[in-house]
Amino acid sequence: MFSDFDLTLEVDKYIAHPYWPERDRVVNIRKASGVDRCKSDDTRDKTLRRYLEKIELTWAEWEALVQLAERQWYRQNGEDSPIIIPRHHLAGCLVQSCTSAPAGCKFPKDAFRSLVQLGDLVTTKTQPDTVFERFVRPSDAKTGKPLSNQRSLRSNQVIEQFEATGTLALDMDNVKPDAVQGLLKYAGKYTGVGASRKMGYGRFTVKTFAAAG
C-alpha cells in the first residue's frame, strides 16, 4: 500500500540544463548538415540553409526550433509560471545515492523507483537569479565523447536560495519513511540535484518530510 508524504527542500543553488526533444533535433541537424565543420560564418550560414531546404524546414521554423531547444527551465505551466525540479532530476539524485548512503537508508538502485514514487517539486522561483559561466571542452550531446580540445564558453541560468515543495508516495509494506528521509538528507549533502553537481550545484537540506494530510 502506498502512502503520500509531503516534502519541502531548501535548495542552495540549482541548474536544470534540460535536454529537450527539440535540442536533440537541433544537434542532429547540425551534425548531418556539417555546419560545425565550416571555417567561416558565411560558409556556415550557406551550408545550414542548403540543408534546411533539403529537409524542407524553413528558416523561421529552424529559429523557432532553436528557441525551444534553448529553454533553460522546466516549468509548472507556461513561460512565466513557477520553475520546477522535475521528478526525474530528484530520482536521479536519489538513485545515485542509494548504495553509498549510510546503513539504514540504502536501497537497491534498480528497485528504488518502484518503492518510492516521486512527484515534481515546485519552487518559489519564476526567474533566474544569476548565470554560471565556464569554459568546457565540447562533447557529443548523446555519448559525452569529446569533439575537440579547444574550450568554449558555456553558460547556464541559476536560481538560488529557494524552497521546493511536492509529494512522494512510499510503498509502506517495503519502505520505512525514516530510511527515505535519511536518504534525502544524505543525497542533499553529498550528491545534489540537477546539473553541474560536481561544481557544488544542487545541494539541499530537508525542511519538511511528513505524512500528507
Steps between C-alpha positions, in 0.01 A plus 500: 500500500633842403472802730565863405755717673547876470854615426664842514862550409713809560733524200822702489538542123359301209562461128252301290672490157220296336560283196180553303387297198549823304863513617553148370360602161718813485809291581415245233434769236828677573687169487336382176546835327870525589455863600738475795785392273481820296778756548311828454167647605398550138571137412318379808194704414489376140561138601224504761251669271566246223444212739181652643368539148585135432297380800223752426542704816465877466738743667217625723424142606869444573521811718187392690650154551823648635307724738311202640823301529664774708234518771689485829225398741226251558188692602168423658282650230638739239788742471419725799387225737709366790816310417487136605755235587370211289454160656767342280762741638414408858482131410844516340640666812354239735579196285861615475509522879331166571805281544740752654261628768554398865364175634128523562424710194647291219273374223553271201543739208291297259205479740496853638264653242243227565517546878501881505283688251615860464314806379628825358611762752368853452747774589440854624681637193366617166817667366874425525717677756836482326702323230775240542769534231801278439725368223440136406610256231224447244360146507240291325164569665404132493824313573703759689799432272729807463473663159795739535778602737409867460295635789184701438305728729183345641239667715196384696239694689493441876238537774622546857376470859148364452253239620360221285186314607324187380390151595634149481326167556664220698432128479430462871524120486863516392633847586558675830434876485802569721722323247371715214544815707855392582574440133365845412722664761807311380428571132446869568837530672719277286336456157278793406223534244507633144802594289857600596484301823876442495535878515293516820162578346178331606576455870199507730372434850168340598271757663188283534429131445167388644198285423256694283179623656 
